[in-house]
């Protein structure tokens, strides 16, 4: 099964919770305040360019401090 694209994850709080923040460390308000560009930046800085994603495990935001 293929994970949703970065665009899809950064655009949907439900997908963000499922694929990026399964431990629910980020509230909906924090997700919204971060903005789309901030979420995309976090994904790229965490996982690298989207083209390199197939073999990487899901990231958990437990170490993310905002």
C-alpha positions as CSV (number, residue, x, y, z in Angstrom):
1,X,0.0,0.0,0.0
2,X,1.3,3.4,-0.9
3,X,1.3,6.3,1.6
4,X,-0.5,9.5,0.6
5,X,1.7,12.2,-1.0
6,X,3.2,15.0,1.0
7,X,0.6,17.3,-0.5
8,X,-2.2,15.1,0.8
9,X,-0.7,14.7,4.2
10,X,0.0,18.4,4.6
11,X,-3.5,19.3,3.5
12,X,-5.5,16.8,5.7
13,X,-5.4,16.8,9.5
14,X,-6.8,13.2,9.4
15,X,-3.9,12.0,7.2
16,X,-1.4,14.0,9.2
17,X,-2.6,12.2,12.3
18,X,-2.5,8.8,10.6
19,X,0.9,9.1,8.8
20,X,2.9,11.8,10.5
21,X,1.6,12.2,14.0
22,X,0.0,8.9,15.1
23,X,0.7,9.6,18.8
24,X,-1.5,12.8,18.5
25,X,1.1,15.2,19.8
26,X,-0.2,18.0,17.6
27,X,-3.7,19.5,18.0
28,X,-5.9,20.6,15.1
29,X,-5.2,24.2,16.2
30,X,-1.4,23.6,16.1
31,X,-1.8,21.9,12.7
32,X,-3.7,24.9,11.3
33,X,-1.3,27.4,12.9
34,X,1.7,25.7,11.3
35,X,0.2,26.3,7.8
36,X,0.6,24.3,4.7
37,X,4.1,25.5,3.9
38,X,5.3,24.7,7.4
39,X,3.9,21.2,7.2
40,X,5.5,20.7,3.8
41,X,8.8,21.9,5.2
42,X,8.6,19.5,8.2
43,X,7.9,16.6,5.9
44,X,10.8,17.4,3.6
45,X,13.2,18.0,6.4
46,X,12.1,14.8,8.2
47,X,11.9,12.4,5.2
48,X,13.9,14.2,2.5
49,X,12.5,14.8,-1.0
50,X,9.3,13.0,-1.7
51,X,10.9,10.9,-4.4
52,X,13.0,9.1,-1.7
53,X,10.0,8.0,0.4
54,X,9.2,4.4,-0.6
55,X,11.6,2.7,1.8
56,X,11.3,5.0,4.8
57,X,9.2,4.3,7.9
58,X,6.5,6.6,9.3
59,X,7.7,9.5,11.4
60,X,6.4,10.1,14.8
61,X,6.3,13.7,16.1
62,X,7.2,12.7,19.7
63,X,10.4,14.6,19.3
64,X,8.8,17.6,17.5
65,X,8.8,20.7,19.8
66,X,7.0,23.1,17.5
